[in-house]
Amino acid sequence: MEDKNNFLYPRGHYYGQVKPENLVFNANLQEFAQRISYICNLETSGKIPPEQAYEQIKELWQKLKRSKKELRIGEDPFHTDDGNSQ
């Protein structure tokens, strides 16, 4: 079963700054890209209508944005919301 998952959901190596939140976001980003690819292929082959593909992609994008926000990716951990240093 694991071979099937590796084939269907390949993972690339991560070469960025090794922090738990970066690794989690990288996994989320790779899953997002894989699912987008499947949706595009289904729409291109006529298996799902364009509107359905759009809605699925929009939902996946919202989940990825939420993940980025929850993991605080791109935020400076030493600054507060008002821009002052802690």
Secondary structure, DSSP 8 states (H G I E B T S, - for coil): -HHHHHHHS------S---HHHHHHHHHHHHHHHHHHHHHHHHHTTSS-HHHHHHHHHHHHHHHHHHHHHHTTT--TTB-TTS-B-
